[in-house]
Amino acid sequence: MGFTRKIRSICFSLFGVAALFAPLAAQDPTAYLNEGISLYQEERYYQALDSFRNALQINPYYGVAYRYLAEVYFAIGAYSESLSTAMTALKYAHNDVDAMLLVANSYRELGKYKDSENYYNSILKQFPSYSEVYRNMGILYLKLNKMPQAYDNLQKAVRLAPELWLGYVSLGDYYFQLGIYKEAENNYQKAFELNSRDRLAFYYLADFYYKIDKYISAISLLEKGETLFENFISGINLLGDCYLKSGNSAKALEKYDWLLNADFKKSDDFLKWLYYKMAWANEAISIETSLADYKKAYDLDPKNQFIKYSFEKFAVKNYPIDSEIRQELAGDYYKQALTDYKNGNMIWYLLRLKRTVFLNPFHSDARLKIVEFYELKNDYMKAYDELKGSFIVDKNYKIKDKLEAYEWKIQNKKMILQKPELLQYKGVLLVDSDYYNFSTVFPETLLFYSKYFEKFKFTILDYRKKDGINNVLEYIRKNNYHFFVIMEMTGNHDVLKFTVFDTVGKEVESLAMNFHPDKVDNGVDRFFSWMDGIFPTIGLVKSEKSKGKYILSMGKNNGLKNGDTMLVFDVQGDIRQYALLKVDAAGVFESEASVVSNMGKTYENLKDKKVIKSDTILKKHLTKLKRILVY
C-alpha cells in the first residue's frame, strides 16, 4: 500500500530566497514572484501558479518567473507543461542551468529517456561541475534500471557537492531500489542531518520508513514535522497514510479531513485520491460513509480503472447482490461489453459480461449473451454449464426455455458435449507494492480473469520482499504448484514488473510494463498474453484409433489446424520425447493425428502422453518447460 506524491525536488536559487523579503506591489513582477515562491515552499502549488502567472502578465519576458512556473508544473506532475514552460524560460534566461535541468527532467518523467540523456550531456558541456546534473542523470538511470551508471553519477554528485542533502536522498533511492535497506537508511539519515530544517528532509526519511513498514518511526518524525512546518501538506498526507497502513483508520481520517478542509487549492486529481483513501479508511468505521467517498472518487475520474476495481471489491464485500450500487456497477460493465462487441474485441466482450454477472447475478441479458458467445465457438459444454448456473439464481423464462431445449437435445443425442483436456499450470501470485491497496486489488483482479483463460490456476499469498521467498518455496512444493510470479511496483509507481520463478526460486522470465491506474485492463491483458507465450498449451493423446493414428485432446479452439506437427513427450524426471505427429483432421476440441516419426524409437502406444505444437517448442523452450514441470 502506498501513495503517489508529487514533491518538488529542485533547489531554489539564492536570488529566489533573497527575494522573499521584497514588498508586494501591484505592478511589480518581483513581488508576485516572491509571493509565488513563498506559496510554493508551503506546498500551495495552485496558488503559486497564479502568482507566477501574475508576474508574467506584468512582464512577459521574465525568464525566472517562467522557470519557477515550470518547477510548480513539475511538482504537480504536469510534465508536458513543465517542459514547454522551461523551454520558454530559456528564451529569456539563456544560461539558467535550473531551467535546463527542468527540460531534461521533464523529458525523463515523460518517458523520453534518450532525449533526457542527451539534454543532460549537453548541460554538462556548459556546466561540467554542476552536481545536480549528475544527480538527476543518476535518477534517469535508476528509472532505466541501469544500476552501475546510476551509482557512478550519484557518487559523482556527492563528491562534487558533499554539503548538498539531495544527493544523499538520491543515493538512498539507489540502495532502496537494490533492496539494501540499511545503506538506504544511512543515506536518508545523512540527508536529514544536513537539512533538518526543511520539510522535505522530514518527508523523504519518513517516506523511507513507511515503505519498509516502520510506521512508528515514520509517524514520530511526521508528527514532529507537523508542529514545525505550517501547511505541511505532503507530510500530513503521508502521516494519514501511515496511520491507515498501521490500522488506525480514525487517526488517518483525522489527517485526511484536515487536508480536505485546509486552505489550499486542490486539483481534481488530488481530491479523487484523497476521497479514495477516506473511503478505504471508512470501510472499518462506516460502510455508508465509505460508499459516499468511493462515489466521490469515482465521479471525479470515471475512467480510473484502479479506483473502479477497488470500489467493486468494496461493494461485493459489503452489499447484497440485489443492491442498487451493484446493479449500477454491473450496468457499466454491460455497456462496455456491448462496445467491445462492436469493436470486435471478443475476449474482453466475454470478460466484461462475466464481470457483469459477478456484480449482478440477476442480469439475464448478460447471462444469455455469455451462452450465445459459447455457442458461436461451438462450446456447448460451457454454454450448458452457464445455463444451469444461471437458472439457479435467475428463473427468467428465456433462460428456462433455453435450458429445457438443451436438455432435450442432450437426452435425445442431438447434442454432444465436449471440452478440451489441457494441462493446467498452477501458480502463486505475490505482490510487493506500497501503492494504495494495489497489493490486494490487482492480484484479485488477475485471479478473477484467470478463471476464464483456463490455462492457469492461481492462488494469492501475502508477501514482502524483505521477508524472502523460503515460505513461498515451501508452499508451492507442498501444494504441487509449477511456478510463482512476483509483481513489483517500481519507479514512481509507474512501472510494473512481473518475474516468473520456478519451484527452486530461479528466474524463468521477466516483463516490465508501464502502469497507469486508468489502464488496469491493459495490464491484465498484457500479463496473460505474456504468460501465454511462456507457458505453451499442452494437451493429451486421448486414445489410439488404429496403429499409428491417435485422438488428441485439443483442436481448433486451441489453435490447431490440419497439417500442424505435434510433439509427443512425457515427464519422468526429465522431458522425454517420443514421437512427431501430423494433424490429419482438426475438430473443435479433439483432433485426429498420425505418426510421422518415432524419433528413432521402437513403436509404443502413446496414449496418455502429453502433446504440444512442435513449432512452439525450441530447445530454449524445452529448458524452461523442464524447469517448470520437472523440478
N, C-alpha and C positions, 0 to 999 in steps of 0.2 A: 504494500500500500504506500502511496506517496503522491506528491502533488507537483505539477509543473509550475515553476515560479520563474518569471522573467525579472531578473535582477540586474541593475546597472553594474558594469564592471570596468568602466573606463575612468581613469583618474581625471579630476578637474585640473585645469591649468592654473598657474599662480595668478594669472590675470583674473580668472573667474572667481577665485576665492577672495582676492582683494576687493573685487568689485561688489562684493556682497554688501558693503557698507555705504555704497553710494546712495543718495536720496532718490526716491521715486518721483519723477517729473513727467507730466502728461506727454510732452513732446521729446523726451529724452530716451532713445532706444536702449541706452546703457541701463537705465533704471528698470525697464522691463526685463532686460537680460538678467540683472541681479535678482529680480523677483522670481524669474523662471528658475534660476539656479537654486535659490532657496527652496522653492516648491519641489524641485527635482530631488534635492537632498532629503526632503521629508517624504519622498515617495508619492507625492501628489502629482502623478505624471500628466494627467489630462489638464489640470490647471497650469502646469508648467508649459505644456504645448501652447495654451492660449497666450501665455506671457511672451514666449519666444515669437509667436506669430505677430503679436502686437509690436514687438521690437522691429520686426521685418516690414510691417506696414509703414512705420516711420522711416526706416532706412532699408530699402530692398536690396542693398549691396553689402549688408552686414554679414560678412563671412563667418564670424564667430557665432552669431545667433543661429545661422544655418547649421553649424556644427553641433551646437547644443540641441537644436531641434532634432537632428539626426540621432543624437545619443538617446533622447527620450523615445523616439520611434524604436530604436534598437532594444531599449529596456522593456518595452511592452510587446516585443516580438513582431513588430511591423517591419520586417526586414527589407521588403521591396521599397518602402518609404524611406527607411534609413539609408539605403543605398543611393537612391536618387537625390535625397537631400544632402548627403555627404558630398556627392559629386558637384552639386550646386555650390556648396561651401568652398570647394577647391577652386571654383571660378573666381572667387573674391579673396581667398586666402590661400594662395598657390602652394605655399610650403607648410601648411598646417598638418603636421605629422599625425595628430589625433584624428583629423578628418580623413586622412589617407587610411589610417587603421580601421576606421569605421567602414570604408569602402571594402577593404579586404575581409573584415569580419562579417559584413553583410553578405558578401559572396559565399562565405563559409556556411553561414546559417541557412542560406537559400539552397544549399547543396551544390553550388557551383565551385567545386573543390579545386579544379585546375585554375580557374580564374583567380580564386583566392590565393593559391600558392604563388602564382605569377605576380600578383599585386604585392604580396609580402616581399618577394625578392626585389621588386622594383623600388619599394620603400628602403630596403637595406642598401641599395646603391647610393641613396642620398643620405641615409642615417644609419651607417653600419654599426654604431654602438648603442642604438636605442633598444633597451632591454624589452620593452613592451612588444616590439615586433617579434622577437624570438619567442616570447611567452605565448603570443597569440598564434604563431605558427605551430607551437607545441600543441595548443588546443586543437588546431586543424588536424594534426597527425593523430591525436587521440581519437577524434571522430572517425578517422580512417583506419583506426586500429593499427597504425604503423608505430609500434611502441618504441623501437630504437630511435627513430627520428624524433619522436615526441620527447623522449628523455634528453637527447642531445640539446634540443632547442630550449627546453625548460631549465636545464642545468646552466646553459649559457646565459639565460635571462637572469638567473640568480647570481651568477658570477659577476655579471656586468653591474647589477644593482642589488646587492645583498640587503640593502635597507628597505627595499620595496616589498610590502607584505603580500601583494597579489601573486608574486612569483611563487611563494610557498603554498598559496591556495591551489595554484595550478599543479604544482608538484604533488600536493595531496590528492588532487583528482587523478593524477597519473597512477599513484600507488593504489588508490581505491579501485581503479579500473582493473588493476592486476590482481586485486584481492589481497594485497599486502597491507592489512588494516593498521598494524602498529606503525609502520612508516608513514602511512597516510595521516594518522592521528598526530604524529610528531610534527609533520609539516603544517597541518591546520593549526596546531597549537602554537607553532612558531609565528605563523601569520597573525594570530590573535595577540600574541605578546608584543609584536611590532606595532600593532594598531588597535589597541583595546578600547580606543575612544570612538571607533567607527562602528555604526550599527551593522554594517555588512560583515565585519570581523566576527561579531556575535552570531550572525546568521549562518555564515559558512561553517563555523565549528559546530554549531547546534545541528545544522543540516547533516553533517557527517555522523553525529551521534544518532540522529534519527534513522539514517539509512542502515546503521548497524544494530538497530534495536536498543540502543542505550537511551531510552526515553527519559529516565530520571535525570541523567546528565544534561540532556537537551533542554528539558523543562526548567531545570535550575538556572541554566545560562540564559534562556529566553525570558524568564521572569525577571531576572536582573536587568536585562536589556530593556524590558518593558518599562521599568522605572526610570531608566537613564535617558531614553530617547522618546521625544514626542512623536506621535504618529508612527510608531514602529510597525508599519503595516505588514511588511514581509515577515518580521519576527512573530507578530501576533497570529498571522496566518499559519505559520509553521508551528507555533505553540498549540493552536487548536488542533492541528494535525497530530501532534504528539499525544495530546490528551485522547483524541479519538482512537489512535492506534493502541494506546495502552488501556483502553476500555473505559475511560472516564468520559462518557458521552455528555454528561451535564456540563463539565468544565469546557469541553470542546465547543458546545453550543454557546456558552458564555462568550467565548472569543469570537465565534462566527457572528453572533449578534452584534458585538462591538464593531466588527468590520462592516456589517450591513448598515449600521446607523452612523458610522463615523463620517465626518465632514470631508470627504474627498470624492471626486468624480469617479464613477465605476463604469467600466465598459460592460457590454453585454457578456463578453467572454468571461470577465472576472465574476460577474453575478451568476452566470449559469453554473460555474464550478463551485461557487460559494453555496448556492441553493442545493447543489448535488451533495456536498459534504454535510449540509444541515439535514438533508433527507436521510442520509446514511446514519448520522448520529441519532436522529429522532426515531429510527427503527427500534431502538432499545427503550424509548421513552413514550412516544405517542405515534401509533400507526397512522392516524388521520392526519396529524401534522406532517409526518413523513411523506404521505401521499401528496399533500398540498405542495411540499417542497420539490418532490420529484416532478410534479406537473409544471412548476415554475421553471425548473432547469430544462425540462424537455421543450416547453413552449419557447424558450429563448433560443434553442437550437434544435429543431426537429430532425435535422439531418445527422445529428451526432449519434452514431450507432452504439458507441460505448455507453452513453447515458441511457439509451433506449434499452439495451440488453440488461443493464443494471435495474432499470425501472421494471422491466418484465420479471426479473428474478424476484424482486420485492413483491410484485403483485401476485405471482404464483404462490409464493410462500404465505401471504397474509390475507388473500381474498378468495372466496369460493368461485367455482368455475362458472357460475351464472352471474357473477358481479358485473356491474356496468363497466368498470375500468378494464377488466379482462376482455370484455366484448369490444371495447374501443381499440385496445391494442391489437386484438385479433383482426379487426376490420382493416387496420392499417396494413397488416401483412397480406391480407387477401387482395387488397388493391395493388400492392407491389407485385404479387404473384401474377395478376392479370397483365400488368405491364411487362413482366418478364416473358410471358407467353407471346405477347405481341412482338417483342424484340427477338424471339427465337431462343431465349436463354432457358432451355428446358430443365437443366439441372436446378437452377435457382427457382424456377417455377415450382418444381416439386418441393424443394426445401422450404419455401415460404408457405406453401399450402400446409405442409407438416407443422410449421410453426403456428399457423393459424389455428389448427385443430388442437395443438398443445395448449394454447392460451384459452381457446373456447371450444371444448369438445362437442358443443351443440351446433357448430357451424356446418350444417348439412351440405351447403353448396361446395364448400372446400373439400369435404369428405368425398362427395361424388366426383369431383374433378380429379382427386387422387386416384380413384378407381379407374376413371377414364384414361388417366395417364398410363397406368399399368396395362390397361387393355391395349393401348396403342403400341406398347412394347411387347405385346403377346405374353405378358407376365400374369397369367390368370391366377396363379397361386397367390401372389401378393394382392391382387385385386379382390380375391375371395376372402383372404385374411382381413383386408381392410373393411370389407362389408360386414363381416362377422363382428369385428371390434366396434364398428360404427353402430350397429344395431343394439349393442349392449347399453349404450348411453343415449342413443337417439332413435326413437321408434318412428321416425319420419317415413311416410308411406312410400316415398321414392326409394329409400334405402331398403325398406321391407320388400317391395316388389322386385327390386333388382337381386336381392339376396335369394328370394324364392326361385327366380329364374336360374340363377347359378346352381342352386341345389338340385333343381330338376335336371339340368344338363349333366351334372356330375353323376347323379343316380342312374341316368339313362345312357351313360358313357358317351355323351355328346361333347364332353369337355374333359381333356386330360390335364391334370395339374402337374407341372414340372417346375423344378428350380435347379440352378447350378449347385454343384458341390465344390467349394473352393476352400483352400487353406485360409484361415483367418489369423492374421497376425495380431498378437496380444502385446500391448504396450502400456507403459505407465507415463502419465503426463506430470511434469514437475515445472513449477513456475517460480522464478526468482525476480520479483519486481516490487518496487515501493510506490508504483504509480496507482494512486487511489486504491480501489479494491480489484485491480486488474488480475491479481493472483487467484481470485475466485471466479470472477465474471468471465474472463476469456477462456480458461480451460473448460468451464461448464458449457460455454457456447460450442467449443470444439467437440466436447463429449456429446452434446445433443445432435449435432450434424453428422458426427461419425457413424451414428446408428444407420444412416441411410447411404453411406458409402460401402458398408458391409465388409470390405476387405480388412478393416481394422476393428479391434475391440480395445477400448482404452479404459483405464481407471485413473483416478487423480490421487496423488499423495501430497501432503504438506511438505514443504521443502524450503530450506535456506542454504544458500551456497556455503556459508561459513561452517555449516554443520557436516559437510562432506556427503559422500554417497554410500557409505557402508550399509546403512539401514535400507537404502534403496536396493542395493545389490542382493541383500538377504531376502527382501520381499519378492523380487522378481524370480529368484531361483526357487523359493518356496512355492510360488504360485504358477510356475512354468510359463512366465512371460518371455517374449522373444527379445525385447528391447525396452529402453526408456528414452524419453525426449525431455531435455531441459530447455525451457523457454526463458530467455533473459531480456529484460528491457535495458538498453544501453543508450549512450548519448544523453541528450536532453529529453528522454522519454520519447524519442522519435525513431528509434531503430529497434526492431525486434529480431532477436537471433534464436534460431532453433538448432539444437545439436542432438543427433541421434547417437546413442551409445548401445553397445552390445551388452551381453549378460556379465561380462567381466569388467565393464566400465571403460572400454576402449572406444574412442570416437569412430563412428562409421561414416557420417556425413554431416555437413552443417549448411545452414542457409541464413542469410541476413536480409531483411527487407525493411523498407521504410514503414513506419507505423503512424497512422493518423486516426484519431477517435471517430472521424466521420466515415472511415472506410474499414471498419472491422470485418465486414463480409469479404472484402478483397483479401484481407489477411487469412481468413478461413479458407477461401478458395485457393490461394497460393500455397498454403500449407498442405492441403490434401493433394493438390497437383504434384507438388514436390515429393510427398510421401509415396504417391502412386508410382513415381519414377524410380524411387529407391527400392520399393518392395514389389517385385513382379507378381502378376496374377498366376497363381498355381492351382491347377485342377488335379483330378484323379483319372486314372484308367479304370473305368467302372466295370467293364467286363470284356471278355474275348468273344467276339461274334463268330469268328472262324479263325483258323490258324493264320496268324499274321495280320488279322483285322480286329480292331478294337473300338469300343464305345467310350468316348471321353466325356467327362462331366462338365464340360464348358462348351459354349457355342457363340453364335453371332452377338448375343448381348454381352459377351465378354471379350469381343474384339476379334473373334476367329472368322476366317473365311476359307473357302475352298483353295487348296494349294499351299496353305501355310505348313511350315515344317515345325514339328513339335519335338522337344527333347524329353525323354522319359528318364527319371532319376529317382533316387531314394536317399534317405538319410540314415546311415548306420555307422555313427562315429565319424563319418565323413560324407561328402556328397558323392555318391556313386552313380555314374551314367550308364544307362542300359541300352537305349535304342533311340533312333530317329524315326518319327512317323510323319506321314503326309496326310493332311486333312482331305478326305475324299468328298464328304458331304457335311457341311456345317449347318446344324439346326439352330433353333433359338437358344436352347440350353444344353443340348447334347450334340456331339458330332461323331461321325464315323471316320476312322483313320487307319492307314495301313503302314506296315513296317517298310522303310526304305533302307535301313541299315541297322544291323545288330551290333555295330561298333566293335567288330572283331570277336564278339562273344557267341557262345553256343546258344541256341534258341531256349528261351524260357518264357513262361507265362508272365505277362506284365501287369496283370490285374492288381489293383490297389496301389500301384506305384504312382508317384507324382509326375505331373506333366506340365510343361511350360513352353511358350513360344520360343523357338531357338534363337530368333533374331533379337530377342530381348536379353539374352544371356551371353555376354562375353566373358573372358577369363576374369576380368576385374569384378564383374557382377557375381560370378560364382564364388569369388573370395568373400565378398560381402554377405552373400547368401549363406555361406558356410558359417560365418561368424554369428549370424542371426539365428540359424536353425540348428546348428550343431553344438556350439559351445554351451 
